[in-house]
Amino acid sequence: MGLLIVLLLTSAALPWASSDPSDEACLTHLSQTLKDPLKNLQNWTKSTFANPCSGFTSYLPGATCNNGRIYKLSLTNLSLQGSISTFLSNCTNLQSLDLSSNSISGTIPQDLQYLVNLAVLNLSSNRLEGEIPPQLTLCAYLNVIDLHDNLLTGQIPQELGLLARLSAFDVSYNKLSGPIPASLGNRSGALPRFNATSFEGNKDLYGYPLAPMKTKGLSVLAIVGIGLGSGLASLVLSFTGVCIWLKITEEKMAAEEGKVSQYMPDY
């Protein structure tokens, strides 16, 4: 009986079970694709990845644990470079991913679609390129998508408007083009679902709630008008010249033949 008590006390003092193998793969590959020039993530080592959590306690800076699993990753403003690992999808318990205000490049992995519990995705203020993956729609619990201040191109996927829980959406200051999906800019009462600040800074993006695009320089109608005006002026001048020439010619012929001159009307 005494031995059993000792064993129970010993086991209670030990850390919770080692991390889920999926979490370990997620963290290992993420550390390999991200570059950390300022050494802010020195504790992100293989030995720590094997046991990053003890219940609700995290041994990794920037990570939050919930019942022994990685629950949040917040690696903001750390001057991180490199790219986002596709193995992030292995952190299947992840509910918040914030890699904002770094210098991360590359594309947004389509594999993020497998983070079915993800509620917050903040990749803003980086150097991400390529298109916004429409597969993000499969993250049905997404409340926040913040991708502003990147180099993203292409159109905003129509599918994102199907995210019923989406309450914050920002793709401003990218290189996006095409129409704003009606499901993201539609009115809810007197206000749009997301206002113009969510979309501004994309010169080839258009549609409500952005203001109508302004034409640069002279409008097409103005140019056509000027062209027609120039053509009409030239035509009048040419016709007047012909009339004057005919008038002079006729006078000469009348003088020669003793006939009364027939004057052309003035123009």
C-alpha positions in Angstrom: 0.0 0.0 0.0 2.8 2.4 0.9 4.6 1.6 -2.4 1.4 2.4 -4.4 1.1 5.8 -2.6 4.8 6.5 -3.5 4.2 5.6 -7.2 1.1 7.8 -7.3 2.9 10.8 -5.8 5.9 10.3 -8.2 3.6 10.1 -11.2 1.8 13.2 -10.1 5.1 15.1 -9.9 6.1 14.1 -13.4 5.1 16.3 -16.4 2.1 15.4 -18.4 2.6 12.9 -21.3 4.9 14.0 -24.1 3.4 16.0 -26.9 1.2 14.6 -29.6 3.5 13.4 -32.5 1.6 15.7 -34.9 2.4 18.7 -32.7 6.0 17.7 -32.7 6.2 17.4 -36.5 4.4 20.7 -36.8 6.8 22.6 -34.6 9.9 20.9 -36.0 9.2 21.8 -39.6 8.1 25.3 -38.7 11.4 25.9 -37.0 13.2 24.7 -40.1 11.4 26.9 -42.6 11.4 30.1 -40.4 14.7 32.0 -40.0 15.4 33.7 -36.7 18.3 36.2 -37.3 17.8 37.8 -33.8 17.8 34.5 -32.0 14.4 35.1 -30.4 13.5 31.5 -30.6 16.6 29.9 -29.0 14.4 27.6 -26.9 12.8 26.2 -30.1 14.8 23.0 -30.0 14.2 19.4 -30.9 14.2 18.3 -27.3 11.5 20.9 -26.4 9.4 19.9 -29.4 9.2 16.4 -27.9 7.5 17.8 -24.8 6.4 21.4 -25.4 3.5 21.3 -23.0 2.7 20.2 -19.5 -1.1 20.5 -19.2 -1.7 24.2 -19.7 2.0 25.1 -19.2 4.1 25.8 -22.3 7.9 25.4 -22.5 8.0 27.3 -25.8 8.1 31.1 -26.1 5.2 32.2 -28.2 3.2 29.0 -27.7 0.1 28.5 -25.5 -1.0 25.0 -24.4 -4.3 23.5 -23.6 -4.5 20.1 -22.0 -1.1 19.1 -23.4 -1.7 20.3 -27.0 -0.5 23.4 -28.8 -3.5 25.8 -28.7 -2.0 29.1 -29.9 1.1 30.3 -31.7 1.9 34.0 -31.4 5.3 34.9 -33.0 4.8 38.5 -33.7 7.3 41.3 -34.4 10.4 39.0 -34.0 12.1 39.9 -37.4 11.4 36.3 -38.5 12.2 35.5 -42.1 11.8 32.4 -44.3 8.4 30.8 -45.1 5.4 29.2 -43.5 5.7 25.4 -43.2 2.9 23.3 -44.8 3.4 21.1 -41.7 1.6 23.7 -39.6 -1.5 21.7 -40.6 -0.2 19.0 -38.2 -1.1 21.2 -35.2 -4.6 20.1 -35.4 -5.6 21.6 -32.1 -4.4 25.1 -33.1 -7.1 27.8 -32.7 -5.0 30.9 -33.1 -2.1 31.5 -35.5 -0.4 35.0 -35.3 2.8 35.5 -37.3 2.2 39.2 -37.9 4.8 42.0 -38.2 7.8 39.9 -39.5 9.5 39.5 -42.8 8.1 36.1 -43.8 7.9 35.5 -47.5 6.5 32.8 -49.8 2.9 31.8 -50.1 0.1 31.0 -47.7 0.0 27.2 -47.6 -3.2 25.6 -48.8 -2.7 23.0 -46.1 -3.9 25.4 -43.5 -7.4 24.1 -44.5 -6.7 21.2 -42.2 -6.7 23.4 -39.1 -10.4 22.8 -38.6 -10.4 24.4 -35.2 -8.6 27.6 -36.3 -10.5 30.8 -35.3 -7.8 33.5 -35.7 -5.4 33.8 -38.7 -3.2 36.9 -38.6 -0.4 36.9 -41.2 -0.4 40.7 -41.6 2.7 42.9 -42.2 4.9 40.4 -43.9 6.1 39.8 -47.5 3.7 37.0 -48.4 3.0 36.6 -52.2 0.7 34.6 -54.4 -3.0 34.2 -54.0 -5.3 33.8 -51.0 -6.1 30.1 -50.8 -9.9 29.5 -51.2 -9.4 26.4 -49.2 -9.4 28.6 -46.0 -13.2 28.3 -46.3 -12.8 24.8 -44.8 -11.7 26.4 -41.5 -15.4 26.9 -40.6 -14.6 28.5 -37.2 -12.6 31.4 -38.6 -13.5 34.6 -36.8 -10.5 36.7 -37.9 -8.6 36.8 -41.2 -6.0 39.6 -41.2 -3.7 39.6 -44.3 -3.1 43.3 -44.7 0.2 44.8 -45.7 1.6 42.0 -47.8 2.3 41.4 -51.5 -0.7 39.1 -52.2 -2.1 39.0 -55.8 -5.1 37.7 -57.6 -8.7 38.0 -56.6 -10.3 37.6 -53.2 -11.9 34.1 -53.2 -15.6 34.2 -53.4 -15.8 31.3 -51.0 -14.5 33.4 -48.0 -17.9 35.0 -47.9 -19.3 31.6 -46.8 -17.5 31.8 -43.4 -20.5 32.6 -41.2 -18.4 33.4 -38.1 -16.1 35.8 -39.9 -16.2 39.1 -37.9 -12.9 40.7 -38.8 -11.5 40.7 -42.3 -8.6 42.8 -43.7 -6.7 42.4 -47.0 -5.8 46.1 -47.4 -2.5 47.2 -48.9 -1.7 44.2 -51.1 -1.7 43.8 -54.9 -5.2 42.2 -55.2 -7.3 42.8 -58.2 -10.8 42.1 -59.5 -14.2 42.6 -57.8 -14.8 42.4 -54.1 -17.1 39.4 -53.4 -20.6 40.6 -52.8 -20.8 38.3 -49.8 -18.0 40.3 -48.1 -19.1 43.7 -49.1 -22.9 43.3 -48.9 -25.0 45.5 -46.7 -26.2 44.4 -43.3 -28.9 46.9 -42.6 -27.4 50.3 -43.5 -23.7 49.1 -43.2 -21.6 46.7 -45.3 -20.4 43.5 -43.7 -16.8 44.9 -43.9 -16.1 48.6 -44.7 -13.7 50.1 -47.2 -10.8 50.0 -44.8 -10.7 46.2 -45.2 -10.0 46.5 -48.9 -8.2 49.9 -49.5 -4.7 50.0 -50.9 -5.3 47.5 -53.7 -5.3 49.7 -56.8 -6.9 47.1 -59.1 -9.5 46.0 -56.6 -13.0 47.4 -57.1 -16.6 47.2 -56.0 -18.7 48.0 -53.0 -17.8 49.2 -50.3 -14.9 50.9 -52.1 -15.6 54.3 -53.8 -16.0 54.1 -57.6 -12.7 54.1 -59.5 -11.6 57.4 -60.8 -10.3 57.7 -64.3 -6.8 59.2 -64.6 -6.3 62.2 -66.9 -8.9 62.9 -69.6 -11.9 60.7 -69.7 -12.7 58.6 -72.8 -15.7 60.8 -73.6 -13.5 63.9 -73.3 -10.9 62.4 -75.7 -13.6 61.4 -78.2 -15.1 64.9 -77.9 -11.8 66.6 -78.6 -11.2 64.3 -81.5 -14.6 65.0 -83.0 -14.1 68.7 -82.3 -10.8 68.7 -84.0 -12.2 66.8 -87.0 -15.1 69.2 -87.3 -12.8 72.2 -87.2 -10.6 70.7 -89.9 -13.6 69.9 -92.0 -15.0 73.5 -91.8 -11.6 75.0 -92.6 -11.1 72.7 -95.6 -14.6 73.3 -96.9 -14.2 77.1 -96.6 -10.9 76.9 -98.5 -12.6 75.0 -101.3 -15.4 77.5 -101.5 -12.9 80.4 -101.7 -11.0 78.7 -104.5 -14.2 78.0 -106.4 -15.3 81.6 -106.0 -12.0 83.0 -107.4 -12.0 80.5 -110.3 -15.6 81.3 -111.2 -14.8 85.1 -111.2 -11.9 84.5 -113.5 -14.0 82.4 -115.9 -16.8 85.0 -115.9 -14.4 87.8 -116.7 -13.0 85.9 -119.5 -16.4 84.9 -121.0 -18.2 88.2 -120.2 -20.7 86.4 -118.0 -22.2 87.5 -114.7 -20.4 86.0 -111.9 -22.4 83.7 -109.6 -21.0 84.2 -106.1 -20.8 81.3 -103.7 -22.3 81.9 -100.3 -20.0 83.0 -97.6 -19.0 80.6 -94.8 
